[in-house]
């Protein structure tokens, strides 16, 4: 997968809430704070391995061919619009964490998260 470029190392950046141990896009923040519990957030960037969704629009033609997979069926149009907006590459393994699923090519030493501010 890595040789084909399906999985690659990059960096993930986002608003991180230490209280929830979660990243949030800026559009979800409420008054610059965590949308779930109102904790302060910090803009972080860290190394991560990503699964590439690099073929723009490749998934959209598949949707009408598999109508049974859309559950509930009433959400079909919502799924189509979501896919048409473009899929982002998916972070599958964070280099800075010791727990989780390590990627085989991951170095034995991990980098630390750091504020980008």
C-alpha positions as a Markdown table, in Angstrom:
| # | Residue | x | y | z |
|---|---|---|---|---|
| 1 | Unk | 0.0 | 0.0 | 0.0 |
| 2 | Unk | 2.8 | 2.4 | 0.8 |
| 3 | Unk | 4.8 | 1.5 | -2.3 |
| 4 | Unk | 1.7 | 2.4 | -4.4 |
| 5 | Unk | 1.2 | 5.6 | -2.6 |
| 6 | Unk | -2.1 | 4.6 | -1.0 |
| 7 | Unk | -0.6 | 5.3 | 2.5 |
| 8 | Unk | 1.9 | 8.1 | 3.0 |
| 9 | Unk | 3.4 | 10.2 | 5.8 |
| 10 | Unk | 2.2 | 13.7 | 6.1 |
| 11 | Unk | 1.2 | 16.1 | 8.8 |
| 12 | Unk | -2.2 | 16.6 | 10.4 |
| 13 | Unk | -3.2 | 20.1 | 11.6 |
| 14 | Unk | -6.3 | 21.0 | 13.6 |
| 15 | Unk | -7.8 | 22.5 | 16.7 |
| 16 | Unk | -7.1 | 20.1 | 19.6 |
| 17 | Unk | -9.1 | 19.9 | 22.8 |
| 18 | Unk | -7.0 | 18.2 | 25.5 |
| 19 | Unk | -10.0 | 17.7 | 27.7 |
| 20 | Unk | -11.8 | 15.7 | 25.0 |
| 21 | Unk | -8.6 | 14.3 | 23.4 |
| 22 | Unk | -10.1 | 15.2 | 20.0 |
| 23 | Unk | -9.4 | 17.4 | 17.0 |
| 24 | Unk | -12.1 | 19.7 | 15.6 |
| 25 | Unk | -12.3 | 21.6 | 12.4 |
| 26 | Unk | -12.4 | 25.4 | 12.9 |
| 27 | Unk | -16.0 | 25.4 | 11.5 |
| 28 | Unk | -17.2 | 23.4 | 14.5 |
| 29 | Unk | -15.7 | 25.5 | 17.2 |
| 30 | Unk | -18.1 | 27.5 | 19.4 |
| 31 | Unk | -16.7 | 30.9 | 20.3 |
| 32 | Unk | -13.2 | 29.5 | 19.7 |
| 33 | Unk | -13.7 | 26.6 | 22.1 |
| 34 | Unk | -14.4 | 22.9 | 22.0 |
| 35 | Unk | -18.0 | 22.3 | 20.7 |
| 36 | Unk | -18.6 | 19.3 | 23.0 |
| 37 | Unk | -17.7 | 20.6 | 26.4 |
| 38 | Unk | -16.5 | 24.2 | 25.9 |
| 39 | Unk | -12.8 | 23.5 | 26.8 |
| 40 | Unk | -10.1 | 25.7 | 25.3 |
| 41 | Unk | -8.5 | 24.4 | 22.1 |
| 42 | Unk | -5.0 | 24.7 | 20.7 |
| 43 | Unk | -3.9 | 24.6 | 17.1 |
| 44 | Unk | -1.6 | 21.6 | 16.7 |
| 45 | Unk | 0.4 | 20.0 | 13.9 |
| 46 | Unk | 1.7 | 16.5 | 14.1 |
| 47 | Unk | 3.1 | 13.7 | 11.9 |
| 48 | Unk | 0.6 | 11.2 | 10.8 |
| 49 | Unk | 0.1 | 8.4 | 8.2 |
| 50 | Unk | -2.7 | 9.0 | 5.8 |
| 51 | Unk | -4.8 | 6.8 | 3.5 |
| 52 | Unk | -5.1 | 8.7 | 0.2 |
| 53 | Unk | -8.5 | 9.5 | -1.3 |
| 54 | Unk | -6.7 | 11.1 | -4.2 |
| 55 | Unk | -9.0 | 10.4 | -7.1 |
| 56 | Unk | -11.4 | 13.3 | -7.1 |
| 57 | Unk | -14.9 | 12.3 | -7.9 |
| 58 | Unk | -14.0 | 8.5 | -8.2 |
| 59 | Unk | -16.6 | 7.5 | -5.5 |
| 60 | Unk | -19.5 | 9.5 | -6.8 |
| 61 | Unk | -20.2 | 7.3 | -9.9 |
| 62 | Unk | -20.3 | 4.2 | -7.6 |
| 63 | Unk | -23.1 | 5.5 | -5.4 |
| 64 | Unk | -26.1 | 4.8 | -7.8 |
| 65 | Unk | -24.7 | 1.3 | -8.4 |
| 66 | Unk | -25.1 | 0.2 | -4.8 |
| 67 | Unk | -28.4 | 1.6 | -3.6 |
| 68 | Unk | -28.8 | -1.1 | -0.9 |
| 69 | Unk | -25.8 | 0.1 | 1.0 |
| 70 | Unk | -27.4 | 3.4 | 1.8 |
| 71 | Unk | -29.1 | 3.0 | 5.2 |
| 72 | Unk | -31.3 | 4.7 | 5.9 |
| 73 | Unk | -32.3 | 5.2 | 2.3 |
| 74 | Unk | -33.6 | 8.7 | 3.3 |
| 75 | Unk | -29.9 | 9.8 | 3.7 |
| 76 | Unk | -28.9 | 8.9 | 0.1 |
| 77 | Unk | -28.9 | 12.5 | -1.2 |
| 78 | Unk | -26.9 | 13.6 | 1.9 |
| 79 | Unk | -24.3 | 11.0 | 1.2 |
| 80 | Unk | -24.1 | 11.9 | -2.5 |
| 81 | Unk | -23.6 | 15.6 | -1.7 |
| 82 | Unk | -20.9 | 14.7 | 0.9 |
| 83 | Unk | -19.0 | 12.7 | -1.6 |
| 84 | Unk | -19.4 | 15.3 | -4.4 |
| 85 | Unk | -17.8 | 17.9 | -2.1 |
| 86 | Unk | -14.6 | 15.9 | -2.2 |
| 87 | Unk | -13.1 | 13.4 | 0.2 |
| 88 | Unk | -10.1 | 14.3 | 2.3 |
| 89 | Unk | -7.2 | 11.9 | 2.9 |
| 90 | Unk | -7.9 | 10.0 | 6.1 |
| 91 | Unk | -5.4 | 10.0 | 9.0 |
| 92 | Unk | -4.9 | 6.3 | 9.9 |
| 93 | Unk | -2.0 | 6.4 | 12.4 |
| 94 | Unk | -0.6 | 9.2 | 14.5 |
| 95 | Unk | 3.2 | 9.0 | 14.8 |
| 96 | Unk | 3.2 | 10.9 | 18.2 |
| 97 | Unk | 1.2 | 8.2 | 20.0 |
| 98 | Unk | 2.4 | 5.0 | 21.5 |
| 99 | Unk | -1.0 | 3.4 | 21.6 |
| 100 | Unk | -3.2 | 2.6 | 18.6 |
| 101 | Unk | -2.3 | 0.8 | 15.4 |
| 102 | Unk | 1.2 | 1.5 | 14.3 |
| 103 | Unk | 2.0 | 1.6 | 10.6 |
| 104 | Unk | 4.7 | -1.0 | 9.7 |
| 105 | Unk | 7.1 | 1.7 | 8.2 |
| 106 | Unk | 6.7 | 3.9 | 11.2 |
| 107 | Unk | 10.0 | 4.9 | 12.9 |
| 108 | Unk | 10.5 | 3.4 | 16.4 |
| 109 | Unk | 10.9 | 6.9 | 17.9 |
| 110 | Unk | 7.9 | 9.2 | 17.8 |
| 111 | Unk | 7.7 | 12.8 | 17.2 |
| 112 | Unk | 6.0 | 15.1 | 19.7 |
| 113 | Unk | 3.0 | 17.2 | 19.0 |
| 114 | Unk | 3.6 | 20.9 | 19.0 |
| 115 | Unk | 1.7 | 24.1 | 18.8 |
| 116 | Unk | 1.8 | 25.9 | 15.5 |
| 117 | Unk | 1.3 | 29.2 | 17.2 |
